């Protein structure tokens, strides 16, 4: 059984200002290479982006409903279209999956468990669904029609067994911004998007960060240490 001491501490960085998407991608690519080639520390990087849409490798043109609303970026990760913007906590996860079991399915399950464990700290029951990526909240009323809302998305890429991209948790984004796409290609009746604040919880970004850090330690069996400046101030520029 894996123990906390089996892995070195993971660096943890929080950028206080929105980070340009292309700059973030470039930084992740450099860090992934450094982890693999020079033994740089693993890193979890928490940030927000300006409003934008990203297209994963399975994105369908018809799922981009309003191409002129926000910038659209090719993400290079798995999945379809998703939205990023203020009020959404993005966590980019640069971990050595080769040293953490070399099991992609297990790694994705840990990302899901990480989100679910963080949500549990706010008494929110996050759930996964077969055929639907991400973490969902069941808001179906007794005797009523199905209503399940997505509260967190997962998009991942591995390069030589080091992960990048990661998760996004809706804390208090403008939910109307999701209407410019079909989020993750899911358009069935009764399925939507929600956030912690939309659920009636007065959660701040700092609250969400604290919950994510606590949950990360538990799920990934890793201690975390503050990343050295200027990374914590968005070294992606």
N, C-alpha and C positions, 0 to 999 in steps of 0.2 A: 504494500500500500504506500502511495506517495505521501510524503510529509512536507510540512512547510520548509524544513531545512534542506530539502532535495533541490531547491531552485535558488539561484541568487536573487537578491532584491531587484524589483522592477522599478525603473524610474517613472515618476508620475509628474506630469506637467499640466498646468491649466493656463490657457491664454485668456487674458482679461478683455481683449478687444476682438471683434470679428476678424477672421483670417481669410485671405483670398484663397479661393479653391485651388487654382493652379499652383500657387506657392505651397500650399499644404501637400499636394500630390508630389511636387518636386522634393520637398523635405522628406516625406515618407520613403520615397525611392532611395534617397541618399542614406537614410537611417537603416533601411532594410539591408542594403549592401554592406554597411558598416557592421551590422550585427553578424552577418554571415561571414564576412571576409576578415574583419579585424577584431571581432569579439566585443563590439560595443554593447553596452547594457540594453536589455529589452526596455521598451517604453510604452506607456499608455499616455496619450495626449488628448486632453479634453479641451474643446473649443466650440465656438459658434461660427457659422458662415453668414455672409450677407445672403439675402434671398436668391435661391438658384435651384435649378433642376439638374439632376445627374442621370445619365443613361448607363445602365449596366450592359453587360455583353449580350443579354437576352432581350433588350429593350425593343419594343415594337413601335413603329412610326405612328400608328393610330392611337397609341396611348399618350402621346404628347398633344394635348387638346388646345393649348394656347402657347405656341412656340415663341411669341413675342413678349410674353409677360415678364419672364426673368431669363437671365443667361442660362444656357444649356451646355453642360459639359459631358464629354465622354469620360466615364470614370475608370474603365478598365477592370472593374470588380464584377463579380457575378451578380445576377439579378436584372431587374428591369428599371423603370423610372422611379426616382424618389425625389423628395423635396428636402432641402436644408435651408435653415434661416434662423433669425433671432428667436430666442426662446426655446430652441431645440438644442439639447446637449449632444454633441457629436463626440464619440470616444474612438479615436484611432488607436488600434491595437497592434503594436509591432512586437510580436512574441516569436520565439524560436520553437515552432511546432515540432521540429525534428528532435529537440531535446525534451519535449513535453508529450512523448508517446507516439509521434508520427502517425496520428490517427485523425484525419480531417473530420470525420463524422463526430467523433468525441469532442473535438475542439469546437465545432459549431454548437453542439449540445451544451458545452460549458458557457459559450457566449449567451445562449438562451437562458441558462440557469443563472448567470450573472445578473441579467436584467430582472428576472423573476424574483431573485433574492433581494435586489434593491427595491423593487416595488413593494415587496412584503413589509418593508420597514415603514411604509405609509399605509399599511393595511389594504393594499390593492392586490388583488389576485390576478397575476399575469398568467396567461396560458398559451400553449402552442397548439397549432392545428395542422393536421396532415394536409399537405398540398398548399399551405399558406405560410409563407416565410414571415418571420418576425414574432412579436409577442402581442397577444390580444387580451382584451377585457370583455367579458360577457356581460352585456347590459340588457339582456332579454328579461322582460317582465313576465311574471307568472301568467300563463294563458295568452300571452301576446306573441307577436311575430318575432322571428330571429333578429337580434341586434347585437352584433359584436364589432368592437372598434379596435383598430390597431393603435397601440401606444408606443411601440418601438420597432425599428427596422434593423435588419442585419444584412450587411453586404461585405464580402470577404474576397481577398485575393492572396495567394501564396506565391512566393518567389524563392525557389531553392529552400523550401520548408520554413521560410520566415513569413509571418502574416502581415498584411497591412489592410487599410480601410478598417471596418469594424462595425460599430453600432450607433444608432441615433435614438435618443429618448426624448419624447415630446413632454417638455415641462410646461411651457406656456407660449407656444408658437401661435401665429395667426393661422387658424385651421382653414380659413378660406383660401390660403395660398396652395393648398393641396388640390384644389379643383382644376388647376391648369394641367394636371396629369391624371392618368389612372394609376394610383399609387401601387407599385409592384405588380401592375397588371391585373389587379383584383377589382372586379366591378359588380359582383353579385349583389342582389337586393339584400338589405339588412346589414351590410358590411360597410364600415366607415373608418374614420380616424378620430382619435381623441388625444387628450393630454391630461397630465395630473391636475392642472388648474381647471380644465373642462370638467373633470370628475368632481369638482367642488373642494379640492384640497389646496390650501394656501402654501404651496411648496415653492421655495426660491431655488435659483440655480445652485447656490451654495449648499442648500439642503440636499439636492439631487446629487451633487458631487460627493458629499459626505457618505450618502447611502451607497453610491457606486464604489467608492474606495473600500468601505467596510465589506461589501459583498464580493468585491474582487479578491480580497485576501482569503475569504472563506472558500470561494469556488475554485480559484486557480492555485490555492495553496502557496501563495507568494506574498512576502512582505513588500511594501512599497516605500520608496524614498523620494524626496523631492528632487526633481531634475535640476541640474545647475542652470543658473541664469547664463545667457539670455533666453534659453529654450522656454522657460516658464513665461516669457514675455513674447512668445511667437517668433522663434528663430527662423520661421519659414520665409521671411522676406529676403 
